[in-house]
């Protein structure tokens, strides 16, 4: 073996001669752009897609904001339990406050529950509109077995 063959890289060492540039080859940036698809046409298409997607997102968010804003203008009913009195094995008196806009009539569902929290009495109370925003209501709920509590199930405008 000659001394060249015993070099650091062994007999498979590459020659270190520089490659001569070809005058007919395209610039490296153009070759890469064509190979990987980053031409001016594809960049323009990417911008159009990004703008369309951004516009769709703005439209959806804007629509939601408008819908949520208009939905918040409706009147609501607020109810708060105050007390209950077990009058007998078949009767519970329930007292609660109910609030709504002046003049709005409403209804509330009131229930009585036994010690297992099963509903043993149920009543819908119609409440006429009033000039006061908050009204105190006391109603009697008849039960089919002894109750341990009475409370509001729900209220709504009528």
N, C-alpha and C positions, 0 to 999 in steps of 0.2 A: 504494500500500500504506500502511496505517495504521501507527502506531507500535507497536501491540500485535502486529501480524503480524511485525514485525521484531525481536521479542524474542530473547533468547539461544537459546531452543529452536526458534525459527523458527515457521512457521505451524502446525506440528503439535503445539505444546505443549499438554499436558493442563491442564485447569483445576485449580486447587488447592483447590476447595471440598471440605470434609470430607463424608464419607458419613454419613448419619443411621443410627443403629442401628435394626434392625428388632425390634419387640417379639415377633414370632412366630418368629423364627429360634432354632434350638437353640444351646446354648453351643458354642464352637469345639472344646473338648476332646471333646465327645460326637460332633460331626460327624467329627472326625479318627478317633476310635475306630471308628466305624461304617464309615468309608471304608477304613481300613487294617487292620481286623480285630482290633484290640486291645481287645476287650470283656472283661468279667469272665468270661464263659463260655470264651472262647478262652484267656485267661490260666490258668484252672483246667485246661483240657485240656493245655496246655503243661507245667504242673507235674506232672500225672499221667504224661505221656509221659517227662519227664525222670526222675522217680522210678522208673518201670519200667525204663528203660534203665540207670540207676545200679544198681538191684537185680540186673539181669542181669549186669552187669560184675562186681559183687561175688561173685555166685554162680560165675561162670566162674573168676575168680582163686582163690577159696576152694577150688573143686574141684581145680584144678591143684596148689595147695599141698598138699592132703591126698594126692593121687595121688603127687606127687614125694616126699613125706615117707615114705609107705609103701613106695615102690619102693626107697628107699635102705637098707632093712633087710636086703636079700638079701646072701648071702655072695658074695665075689668071689675070683677067682684072679689073682694077680700073678706074672708070669714075667720073668726077666731073663737075657739071654745072658751067659755068663761066658767061654767059650772054645770054639774048634774046632781040631781037629787033622786035617790031611789025612794019612790013613794010607796010602792007595794011590790008584790011578786009579779004583777002584771002591768006595772006603770013606772015610767022614768020621766022626770022633767029635765029638759036640756035648755040651758041658757047660753046664748052666743051673741057676739057682735058681728054685724055684716055691714060692709062699706061698698058703696058704688056711687057713680055720678048722680047728682041731684035729679030727681024725677024718673030715674030708671027703675023699672020693676024687675024683680029677680025671683029665683026659687032656690031652695036649699034642700038637699037630701040629708035627713038626720037619722041616725041609727042607734040602737041599743045593743050592747054585746054582753055575753055571759062570761064566766071566768075563763073559758077556753078561747075567748075572742071570736066566738061564732056570733053572727048577727041573729038576734032573737026578736028584734023589732025594727021597723023601718017606716019612715014617714017623709013625704015631700011637702015642704012648707012654701006656699006662695006668699011673697012679700011685695006689697004695692010700693010704687015710687014714693019718695018722700022729699021734702025740702032740706032734710038733714042728710049729710053724707053718710054718717054712721048711725045705725039703729041697733038697739038691744032687743033681741027676740027671745022669748021663752015659749017653748012648745012641749006638749005631752006626747010621748011615744008609748004606745001600747005594746006589750011583749007577750010572747007565747010561753016563756019560762023566766025565772028570776034573772035579772040583769045585774051587772056590777058596774057598768059605765054607760054613759050616753055621750055621743059626739057627732060632729058634722062630718058627713061623707064628702060632699062637694056642693058648690053653689054655681049658678050661671045666670046670665041675663035672660029675661023673657020678653 
